[in-house]
Amino acid sequence: MGRGGFFERYLRVDLGRRTAEHVPLDEATRRAVVGGVGLGALLLTRETKPRFDPLGPEAALVLAFGPLVGTPLTTSAKLAFVAKSPLTGRISDGLSSSSFAIAGKRAGVDAIVIVGEAAEPSIVLIDEEGAEVVPCPDLWGRDFQISEASERLGKEYPEHRFAVIGVAGERLVRYAGIANEGRHAGRGGLGAVLGAKRVKAIGVRGSRAVPLADAEATLRIAKDLARRSLGPATEKYRSLGTVANLSTFNRLAALPTRNFQASTFEEARRIEGEVLHETRERGRGSCKNCTIGCEHFYEVRPGQRPVKMEYENLFALGPLCGIGDPEVVLRASSACDELGIDTISSGGTIAFAMECAERGLFPAGPLAEEARDLRFGACERMLALLGDIARRRTALGDLLAEGSRRAAEMLGGDAPSFAPHVKGMEIPGYEPRALQTMALGFAVGTRGADHNRSGAYEADFSGKVNRFEASEESAAHAVAAEDRAAVMDALILCKFLRRAMENFFGEAAEMLRAVTGLPFEAEELERAGGRITLVRRLFNEREGWTPAEDTLPARFFEEKLPGGAAKGAGIDREGFARSIKAYHARRGLDEQGYVPADIAQEMASLLGGRKR
């Protein structure tokens, strides 16, 4: 089975019935959505009924591999976790790199779909024969750190590779993530989806070689891509990693600070990547099967285990919360990883709570009492709050475990106007008023505010557009950026490779022809990028999406930036609405943003006979 890149089937595991079956995947489906996030979105739609509870037994969690996983191509050891987000109620996916992806693919499947709910806390063990649900009473409810739980599983099942949730996933924190070998599928609360199924971990093993249609051509392409991955296009990631963004963003006044009240941070110098690099013991690493090596680790204190640091951790747990102490930011990032919570949503929700506390918005009683010492820059309070959130311990921790949107709705008054989210997803480290093509990408994103599914910020930084104005030209960049990201995440390859590829769609088609033997062409892949976005939009429509969700919090329209290179910048509400309509038109949607009936009907057979 499987002539190239695909095994032409997925494994469906029903936890309640304790059954597992292989389900065929036809060629038309594989060519339409390729793999990764595309295949995951498609299977999630097929496997669920409308308006399901993301934390109910009827929910599905999809682990989707790409056709390039298990091949010699650099950065291809990735998988996509896909589910309906308990944070947003819309589609969510998280990508992760590790040997878990290779082991899962070598089990002889292109995806794994987990449905139902285990009768008791369990782990799921998957191999070439199927799946086994094994009770794990010694791992559940014990408040283990993720590294400790992973180590125990590794010793007991040395042939398996594991994806694990932390205490936050067990407590159904709406932004809990799934970890595998130090990597995290963090956004959207997919760890809570697994926790609701009472599954602590998924273990995979396999020995099937991934078939290559043209092994000689694949190896030639792999060698060339590896060579280019070490060129100037990726130098930034090797030398400092993404933490280098902090000083640049601060200089451009695009660095979200104190819950998006400002876009420059007076203490940025203390925590910028260059200073961390010069002042702390450090190390470097890479994902499995990656030649770039973008991971950078920094020692918290002499003798302590170093912490992996990226820009999004740094901004969210630093300037966004008004914190400039590098040791505190490193400790907070490590705590999020060990507790199993998303760093961006954690920082965003705590920053929102800090502003609420300073404004006196918490109602009298336990919440107000707990928030009494919560202020921007309150280092130890932030560290303690992370543990309270992950364990849903204390009234404030339990409230913030729901995310900023739900917390704001509970508090009422002005709180929803400055809760930092789109569709419930906390905004990553790109100030929308200073980067307005990116602001459009945030607003229309199917996953919510999302820098990984829309790279529209590249247009802002390139000078191709006026970064202080969203325009019809912005719409063209937003669509193009989404389509490129969708195809990269379907293959699945690391986005850090994008600048090393001169003709992305053409080179991607060449890789797919060599690996799969299917006659992919560049134009077909461009269309696939748009199709994957439409599959996601159709899923969201089915689950209750309305046009009112494609917007930003009121703060960005009503408050100007106070200083720096973006002083006085704000988003014009009417102009932004025109750019959204331009996006709809270029994407082929109707004026309100719905997928037209004729296009939805064309895609119905692909989505399992779905009818509008």
Disulfide bonds with the S-S distance in Angstrom:
none
